[in-house]
Amino acid sequence: MKAFKILIMLLAISVALYEQVSAEKNIYIMIIAIVVFMYGMMQLSAKTPSKNQDKEEEDVK
């Protein structure tokens, strides 16, 4: 599933970059591509533990 999300994010960024260099830019396609990329980054980074997680657990005790 992680590989699928990364593939979708790469596709979204490539579409956004292609739209950026094209003669007639479609802003809606660029916005959708950026939103898909940001959502994918949010999903992938949600499983990364915080640097302060150990400190927060000690403060609770």
PyMOL Python script that loads the backbone (N, CA, C, O; Angstrom):
from pymol import cmd

cmd.read_pdbstr("""\
ATOM      1  N   MET A   1       0.828  -1.192   0.000  1.00  0.00           N
ATOM      2  CA  MET A   1       0.000   0.000   0.000  1.00  0.00           C
ATOM      3  C   MET A   1       0.874   1.258   0.000  1.00  0.00           C
ATOM      4  O   MET A   1       0.554   2.252  -0.652  1.00  0.00           O
ATOM      5  N   LYS A   2       1.988   1.193   0.747  1.00  0.00           N
ATOM      6  CA  LYS A   2       2.897   2.334   0.805  1.00  0.00           C
ATOM      7  C   LYS A   2       3.472   2.632  -0.582  1.00  0.00           C
ATOM      8  O   LYS A   2       3.584   3.793  -0.978  1.00  0.00           O
ATOM      9  N   ALA A   3       3.833   1.585  -1.309  1.00  0.00           N
ATOM     10  CA  ALA A   3       4.388   1.766  -2.649  1.00  0.00           C
ATOM     11  C   ALA A   3       3.340   2.371  -3.586  1.00  0.00           C
ATOM     12  O   ALA A   3       3.674   3.179  -4.452  1.00  0.00           O
ATOM     13  N   PHE A   4       2.086   1.983  -3.414  1.00  0.00           N
ATOM     14  CA  PHE A   4       0.999   2.525  -4.230  1.00  0.00           C
ATOM     15  C   PHE A   4       0.820   4.020  -3.969  1.00  0.00           C
ATOM     16  O   PHE A   4       0.620   4.796  -4.904  1.00  0.00           O
ATOM     17  N   LYS A   5       0.894   4.422  -2.699  1.00  0.00           N
ATOM     18  CA  LYS A   5       0.751   5.832  -2.358  1.00  0.00           C
ATOM     19  C   LYS A   5       1.900   6.651  -2.927  1.00  0.00           C
ATOM     20  O   LYS A   5       1.695   7.757  -3.428  1.00  0.00           O
ATOM     21  N   ILE A   6       3.106   6.105  -2.849  1.00  0.00           N
ATOM     22  CA  ILE A   6       4.267   6.806  -3.397  1.00  0.00           C
ATOM     23  C   ILE A   6       4.134   6.946  -4.909  1.00  0.00           C
ATOM     24  O   ILE A   6       4.466   7.993  -5.465  1.00  0.00           O
ATOM     25  N   LEU A   7       3.653   5.905  -5.579  1.00  0.00           N
ATOM     26  CA  LEU A   7       3.452   5.954  -7.025  1.00  0.00           C
ATOM     27  C   LEU A   7       2.420   7.017  -7.405  1.00  0.00           C
ATOM     28  O   LEU A   7       2.629   7.768  -8.358  1.00  0.00           O
ATOM     29  N   ILE A   8       1.327   7.083  -6.678  1.00  0.00           N
ATOM     30  CA  ILE A   8       0.289   8.084  -6.940  1.00  0.00           C
ATOM     31  C   ILE A   8       0.840   9.490  -6.707  1.00  0.00           C
ATOM     32  O   ILE A   8       0.531  10.410  -7.463  1.00  0.00           O
ATOM     33  N   MET A   9       1.655   9.658  -5.664  1.00  0.00           N
ATOM     34  CA  MET A   9       2.238  10.965  -5.386  1.00  0.00           C
ATOM     35  C   MET A   9       3.201  11.385  -6.487  1.00  0.00           C
ATOM     36  O   MET A   9       3.208  12.548  -6.892  1.00  0.00           O
ATOM     37  N   LEU A  10       4.006  10.464  -6.972  1.00  0.00           N
ATOM     38  CA  LEU A  10       4.924  10.777  -8.065  1.00  0.00           C
ATOM     39  C   LEU A  10       4.162  11.146  -9.332  1.00  0.00           C
ATOM     40  O   LEU A  10       4.559  12.053 -10.063  1.00  0.00           O
ATOM     41  N   LEU A  11       3.080  10.445  -9.584  1.00  0.00           N
ATOM     42  CA  LEU A  11       2.239  10.762 -10.734  1.00  0.00           C
ATOM     43  C   LEU A  11       1.621  12.152 -10.598  1.00  0.00           C
ATOM     44  O   LEU A  11       1.561  12.903 -11.572  1.00  0.00           O
ATOM     45  N   ALA A  12       1.165  12.493  -9.406  1.00  0.00           N
ATOM     46  CA  ALA A  12       0.560  13.808  -9.183  1.00  0.00           C
ATOM     47  C   ALA A  12       1.585  14.914  -9.380  1.00  0.00           C
ATOM     48  O   ALA A  12       1.280  15.938  -9.993  1.00  0.00           O
ATOM     49  N   ILE A  13       2.787  14.723  -8.872  1.00  0.00           N
ATOM     50  CA  ILE A  13       3.820  15.744  -9.034  1.00  0.00           C
ATOM     51  C   ILE A  13       4.239  15.877 -10.490  1.00  0.00           C
ATOM     52  O   ILE A  13       4.481  16.985 -10.970  1.00  0.00           O
ATOM     53  N   SER A  14       4.325  14.755 -11.193  1.00  0.00           N
ATOM     54  CA  SER A  14       4.699  14.844 -12.610  1.00  0.00           C
ATOM     55  C   SER A  14       3.619  15.569 -13.418  1.00  0.00           C
ATOM     56  O   SER A  14       3.939  16.328 -14.334  1.00  0.00           O
ATOM     57  N   VAL A  15       2.358  15.343 -13.090  1.00  0.00           N
ATOM     58  CA  VAL A  15       1.263  16.057 -13.773  1.00  0.00           C
ATOM     59  C   VAL A  15       1.339  17.548 -13.467  1.00  0.00           C
ATOM     60  O   VAL A  15       1.152  18.379 -14.356  1.00  0.00           O
ATOM     61  N   ALA A  16       1.616  17.888 -12.205  1.00  0.00           N
ATOM     62  CA  ALA A  16       1.714  19.298 -11.832  1.00  0.00           C
ATOM     63  C   ALA A  16       2.886  19.972 -12.544  1.00  0.00           C
ATOM     64  O   ALA A  16       2.754  21.099 -13.022  1.00  0.00           O
ATOM     65  N   LEU A  17       4.016  19.300 -12.619  1.00  0.00           N
ATOM     66  CA  LEU A  17       5.166  19.871 -13.314  1.00  0.00           C
ATOM     67  C   LEU A  17       4.913  19.997 -14.811  1.00  0.00           C
ATOM     68  O   LEU A  17       5.329  20.976 -15.433  1.00  0.00           O
ATOM     69  N   TYR A  18       4.234  19.011 -15.391  1.00  0.00           N
ATOM     70  CA  TYR A  18       3.894  19.085 -16.813  1.00  0.00           C
ATOM     71  C   TYR A  18       2.972  20.270 -17.087  1.00  0.00           C
ATOM     72  O   TYR A  18       3.149  20.983 -18.075  1.00  0.00           O
ATOM     73  N   GLU A  19       2.004  20.477 -16.224  1.00  0.00           N
ATOM     74  CA  GLU A  19       1.084  21.608 -16.397  1.00  0.00           C
ATOM     75  C   GLU A  19       1.824  22.929 -16.228  1.00  0.00           C
ATOM     76  O   GLU A  19       1.489  23.921 -16.876  1.00  0.00           O
ATOM     77  N   GLN A  20       2.831  22.941 -15.359  1.00  0.00           N
ATOM     78  CA  GLN A  20       3.575  24.171 -15.118  1.00  0.00           C
ATOM     79  C   GLN A  20       4.344  24.625 -16.355  1.00  0.00           C
ATOM     80  O   GLN A  20       4.446  25.824 -16.616  1.00  0.00           O
ATOM     81  N   VAL A  21       4.883  23.682 -17.112  1.00  0.00           N
ATOM     82  CA  VAL A  21       5.697  24.050 -18.273  1.00  0.00           C
ATOM     83  C   VAL A  21       4.895  24.129 -19.569  1.00  0.00           C
ATOM     84  O   VAL A  21       5.426  24.559 -20.593  1.00  0.00           O
ATOM     85  N   SER A  22       3.639  23.725 -19.544  1.00  0.00           N
ATOM     86  CA  SER A  22       2.837  23.771 -20.768  1.00  0.00           C
ATOM     87  C   SER A  22       2.462  25.212 -21.113  1.00  0.00           C
ATOM     88  O   SER A  22       2.490  26.099 -20.261  1.00  0.00           O
ATOM     89  N   ALA A  23       2.117  25.420 -22.370  1.00  0.00           N
ATOM     90  CA  ALA A  23       1.782  26.763 -22.838  1.00  0.00           C
ATOM     91  C   ALA A  23       0.488  27.266 -22.202  1.00  0.00           C
ATOM     92  O   ALA A  23       0.423  28.403 -21.735  1.00  0.00           O
ATOM     93  N   GLU A  24      -0.537  26.422 -22.185  1.00  0.00           N
ATOM     94  CA  GLU A  24      -1.805  26.784 -21.558  1.00  0.00           C
ATOM     95  C   GLU A  24      -1.922  26.041 -20.239  1.00  0.00           C
ATOM     96  O   GLU A  24      -2.163  24.834 -20.213  1.00  0.00           O
ATOM     97  N   LYS A  25      -1.751  26.769 -19.149  1.00  0.00           N
ATOM     98  CA  LYS A  25      -1.778  26.154 -17.825  1.00  0.00           C
ATOM     99  C   LYS A  25      -3.218  26.010 -17.342  1.00  0.00           C
ATOM    100  O   LYS A  25      -4.003  26.956 -17.405  1.00  0.00           O
ATOM    101  N   ASN A  26      -3.551  24.821 -16.861  1.00  0.00           N
ATOM    102  CA  ASN A  26      -4.865  24.585 -16.267  1.00  0.00           C
ATOM    103  C   ASN A  26      -4.679  24.573 -14.754  1.00  0.00           C
ATOM    104  O   ASN A  26      -4.139  23.619 -14.194  1.00  0.00           O
ATOM    105  N   ILE A  27      -5.122  25.622 -14.108  1.00  0.00           N
ATOM    106  CA  ILE A  27      -4.889  25.794 -12.673  1.00  0.00           C
ATOM    107  C   ILE A  27      -5.608  24.724 -11.857  1.00  0.00           C
ATOM    108  O   ILE A  27      -5.124  24.338 -10.792  1.00  0.00           O
ATOM    109  N   TYR A  28      -6.740  24.243 -12.327  1.00  0.00           N
ATOM    110  CA  TYR A  28      -7.503  23.247 -11.572  1.00  0.00           C
ATOM    111  C   TYR A  28      -6.759  21.913 -11.521  1.00  0.00           C
ATOM    112  O   TYR A  28      -6.759  21.240 -10.490  1.00  0.00           O
ATOM    113  N   ILE A  29      -6.137  21.536 -12.615  1.00  0.00           N
ATOM    114  CA  ILE A  29      -5.344  20.297 -12.627  1.00  0.00           C
ATOM    115  C   ILE A  29      -4.155  20.432 -11.690  1.00  0.00           C
ATOM    116  O   ILE A  29      -3.809  19.482 -10.988  1.00  0.00           O
ATOM    117  N   MET A  30      -3.530  21.595 -11.670  1.00  0.00           N
ATOM    118  CA  MET A  30      -2.397  21.807 -10.774  1.00  0.00           C
ATOM    119  C   MET A  30      -2.834  21.756  -9.315  1.00  0.00           C
ATOM    120  O   MET A  30      -2.136  21.179  -8.481  1.00  0.00           O
ATOM    121  N   ILE A  31      -3.966  22.343  -9.001  1.00  0.00           N
ATOM    122  CA  ILE A  31      -4.467  22.331  -7.626  1.00  0.00           C
ATOM    123  C   ILE A  31      -4.790  20.912  -7.190  1.00  0.00           C
ATOM    124  O   ILE A  31      -4.442  20.511  -6.079  1.00  0.00           O
ATOM    125  N   ILE A  32      -5.449  20.149  -8.050  1.00  0.00           N
ATOM    126  CA  ILE A  32      -5.792  18.762  -7.715  1.00  0.00           C
ATOM    127  C   ILE A  32      -4.530  17.936  -7.514  1.00  0.00           C
ATOM    128  O   ILE A  32      -4.468  17.120  -6.595  1.00  0.00           O
ATOM    129  N   ALA A  33      -3.524  18.134  -8.360  1.00  0.00           N
ATOM    130  CA  ALA A  33      -2.280  17.386  -8.231  1.00  0.00           C
ATOM    131  C   ALA A  33      -1.568  17.723  -6.922  1.00  0.00           C
ATOM    132  O   ALA A  33      -1.027  16.834  -6.265  1.00  0.00           O
ATOM    133  N   ILE A  34      -1.565  18.982  -6.544  1.00  0.00           N
ATOM    134  CA  ILE A  34      -0.915  19.378  -5.291  1.00  0.00           C
ATOM    135  C   ILE A  34      -1.680  18.846  -4.084  1.00  0.00           C
ATOM    136  O   ILE A  34      -1.070  18.417  -3.105  1.00  0.00           O
ATOM    137  N   VAL A  35      -2.994  18.871  -4.145  1.00  0.00           N
ATOM    138  CA  VAL A  35      -3.804  18.334  -3.045  1.00  0.00           C
ATOM    139  C   VAL A  35      -3.565  16.834  -2.893  1.00  0.00           C
ATOM    140  O   VAL A  35      -3.434  16.342  -1.772  1.00  0.00           O
ATOM    141  N   VAL A  36      -3.507  16.106  -3.999  1.00  0.00           N
ATOM    142  CA  VAL A  36      -3.238  14.658  -3.941  1.00  0.00           C
ATOM    143  C   VAL A  36      -1.860  14.407  -3.338  1.00  0.00           C
ATOM    144  O   VAL A  36      -1.696  13.506  -2.517  1.00  0.00           O
ATOM    145  N   PHE A  37      -0.870  15.202  -3.744  1.00  0.00           N
ATOM    146  CA  PHE A  37       0.475  15.045  -3.203  1.00  0.00           C
ATOM    147  C   PHE A  37       0.507  15.329  -1.707  1.00  0.00           C
ATOM    148  O   PHE A  37       1.105  14.566  -0.949  1.00  0.00           O
ATOM    149  N   MET A  38      -0.118  16.401  -1.279  1.00  0.00           N
ATOM    150  CA  MET A  38      -0.118  16.750   0.148  1.00  0.00           C
ATOM    151  C   MET A  38      -0.869  15.718   0.977  1.00  0.00           C
ATOM    152  O   MET A  38      -0.452  15.400   2.090  1.00  0.00           O
ATOM    153  N   TYR A  39      -1.967  15.192   0.452  1.00  0.00           N
ATOM    154  CA  TYR A  39      -2.704  14.149   1.164  1.00  0.00           C
ATOM    155  C   TYR A  39      -1.850  12.886   1.296  1.00  0.00           C
ATOM    156  O   TYR A  39      -1.849  12.240   2.344  1.00  0.00           O
ATOM    157  N   GLY A  40      -1.127  12.539   0.233  1.00  0.00           N
ATOM    158  CA  GLY A  40      -0.241  11.384   0.293  1.00  0.00           C
ATOM    159  C   GLY A  40       0.876  11.579   1.290  1.00  0.00           C
ATOM    160  O   GLY A  40       1.223  10.650   2.020  1.00  0.00           O
ATOM    161  N   MET A  41       1.449  12.776   1.336  1.00  0.00           N
ATOM    162  CA  MET A  41       2.494  13.061   2.318  1.00  0.00           C
ATOM    163  C   MET A  41       1.948  12.967   3.743  1.00  0.00           C
ATOM    164  O   MET A  41       2.625  12.472   4.644  1.00  0.00           O
ATOM    165  N   MET A  42       0.733  13.441   3.933  1.00  0.00           N
ATOM    166  CA  MET A  42       0.116  13.355   5.256  1.00  0.00           C
ATOM    167  C   MET A  42      -0.077  11.904   5.669  1.00  0.00           C
ATOM    168  O   MET A  42       0.185  11.541   6.816  1.00  0.00           O
ATOM    169  N   GLN A  43      -0.535  11.074   4.739  1.00  0.00           N
ATOM    170  CA  GLN A  43      -0.753   9.663   5.039  1.00  0.00           C
ATOM    171  C   GLN A  43       0.556   8.944   5.342  1.00  0.00           C
ATOM    172  O   GLN A  43       0.621   8.127   6.260  1.00  0.00           O
ATOM    173  N   LEU A  44       1.603   9.249   4.569  1.00  0.00           N
ATOM    174  CA  LEU A  44       2.885   8.585   4.784  1.00  0.00           C
ATOM    175  C   LEU A  44       3.576   9.057   6.058  1.00  0.00           C
ATOM    176  O   LEU A  44       4.236   8.264   6.730  1.00  0.00           O
ATOM    177  N   SER A  45       3.438  10.323   6.397  1.00  0.00           N
ATOM    178  CA  SER A  45       4.115  10.835   7.583  1.00  0.00           C
ATOM    179  C   SER A  45       3.326  10.585   8.861  1.00  0.00           C
ATOM    180  O   SER A  45       3.854  10.808   9.951  1.00  0.00           O
ATOM    181  N   ALA A  46       2.098  10.135   8.765  1.00  0.00           N
ATOM    182  CA  ALA A  46       1.290   9.874   9.958  1.00  0.00           C
ATOM    183  C   ALA A  46       1.866   8.728  10.776  1.00  0.00           C
ATOM    184  O   ALA A  46       1.663   8.681  11.990  1.00  0.00           O
ATOM    185  N   LYS A  47       2.566   7.818  10.152  1.00  0.00           N
ATOM    186  CA  LYS A  47       3.115   6.665  10.858  1.00  0.00           C
ATOM    187  C   LYS A  47       4.506   6.930  11.423  1.00  0.00           C
ATOM    188  O   LYS A  47       5.060   6.084  12.123  1.00  0.00           O
ATOM    189  N   THR A  48       5.073   8.094  11.126  1.00  0.00           N
ATOM    190  CA  THR A  48       6.390   8.448  11.631  1.00  0.00           C
ATOM    191  C   THR A  48       6.246   8.981  13.050  1.00  0.00           C
ATOM    192  O   THR A  48       5.489   9.924  13.280  1.00  0.00           O
ATOM    193  N   PRO A  49       6.960   8.391  14.003  1.00  0.00           N
ATOM    194  CA  PRO A  49       6.829   8.866  15.386  1.00  0.00           C
ATOM    195  C   PRO A  49       7.457  10.244  15.565  1.00  0.00           C
ATOM    196  O   PRO A  49       8.407  10.603  14.870  1.00  0.00           O
ATOM    197  N   SER A  50       6.924  10.990  16.487  1.00  0.00           N
ATOM    198  CA  SER A  50       7.425  12.316  16.781  1.00  0.00           C
ATOM    199  C   SER A  50       8.754  12.234  17.518  1.00  0.00           C
ATOM    200  O   SER A  50       9.013  11.261  18.226  1.00  0.00           O
ATOM    201  N   LYS A  51       9.605  13.255  17.354  1.00  0.00           N
ATOM    202  CA  LYS A  51      10.868  13.290  18.085  1.00  0.00           C
ATOM    203  C   LYS A  51      10.609  13.460  19.576  1.00  0.00           C
ATOM    204  O   LYS A  51      11.401  12.996  20.396  1.00  0.00           O
ATOM    205  N   ASN A  52       9.534  14.104  19.931  1.00  0.00           N
ATOM    206  CA  ASN A  52       9.229  14.398  21.331  1.00  0.00           C
ATOM    207  C   ASN A  52       8.320  13.363  21.968  1.00  0.00           C
ATOM    208  O   ASN A  52       7.821  13.582  23.071  1.00  0.00           O
ATOM    209  N   GLN A  53       8.096  12.252  21.307  1.00  0.00           N
ATOM    210  CA  GLN A  53       7.160  11.254  21.817  1.00  0.00           C
ATOM    211  C   GLN A  53       7.649  10.685  23.150  1.00  0.00           C
ATOM    212  O   GLN A  53       6.834  10.466  24.045  1.00  0.00           O
ATOM    213  N   ASP A  54       8.940  10.442  23.309  1.00  0.00           N
ATOM    214  CA  ASP A  54       9.464   9.908  24.544  1.00  0.00           C
ATOM    215  C   ASP A  54       9.286  10.899  25.680  1.00  0.00           C
ATOM    216  O   ASP A  54       8.947  10.496  26.792  1.00  0.00           O
ATOM    217  N   LYS A  55       9.504  12.177  25.433  1.00  0.00           N
ATOM    218  CA  LYS A  55       9.347  13.208  26.459  1.00  0.00           C
ATOM    219  C   LYS A  55       7.892  13.316  26.876  1.00  0.00           C
ATOM    220  O   LYS A  55       7.592  13.479  28.059  1.00  0.00           O
ATOM    221  N   GLU A  56       6.989  13.225  25.914  1.00  0.00           N
ATOM    222  CA  GLU A  56       5.559  13.327  26.218  1.00  0.00           C
ATOM    223  C   GLU A  56       5.111  12.154  27.075  1.00  0.00           C
ATOM    224  O   GLU A  56       4.296  12.331  27.981  1.00  0.00           O
ATOM    225  N   GLU A  57       5.630  10.958  26.807  1.00  0.00           N
ATOM    226  CA  GLU A  57       5.257   9.782  27.587  1.00  0.00           C
ATOM    227  C   GLU A  57       5.795   9.894  29.005  1.00  0.00           C
ATOM    228  O   GLU A  57       5.123   9.462  29.942  1.00  0.00           O
ATOM    229  N   GLU A  58       6.995  10.464  29.196  1.00  0.00           N
ATOM    230  CA  GLU A  58       7.553  10.640  30.529  1.00  0.00           C
ATOM    231  C   GLU A  58       6.771  11.682  31.314  1.00  0.00           C
ATOM    232  O   GLU A  58       6.602  11.533  32.524  1.00  0.00           O
ATOM    233  N   ASP A  59       6.289  12.733  30.656  1.00  0.00           N
ATOM    234  CA  ASP A  59       5.533  13.784  31.327  1.00  0.00           C
ATOM    235  C   ASP A  59       4.194  13.264  31.840  1.00  0.00           C
ATOM    236  O   ASP A  59       3.687  13.756  32.849  1.00  0.00           O
ATOM    237  N   VAL A  60       3.625  12.290  31.169  1.00  0.00           N
ATOM    238  CA  VAL A  60       2.327  11.743  31.553  1.00  0.00           C
ATOM    239  C   VAL A  60       2.460  10.918  32.834  1.00  0.00           C
ATOM    240  O   VAL A  60       1.541  10.899  33.653  1.00  0.00           O
ATOM    241  N   LYS A  61       3.582  10.245  33.013  1.00  0.00           N
ATOM    242  CA  LYS A  61       3.773   9.363  34.188  1.00  0.00           C
ATOM    243  C   LYS A  61       3.929  10.106  35.460  1.00  0.00           C
ATOM    244  O   LYS A  61       4.095   9.495  36.516  1.00  0.00           O
TER     245      LYS A  61
END
""", "prot")
cmd.dss("prot")
cmd.show_as("cartoon", "prot")
cmd.util.cbc("prot")
cmd.orient("prot")
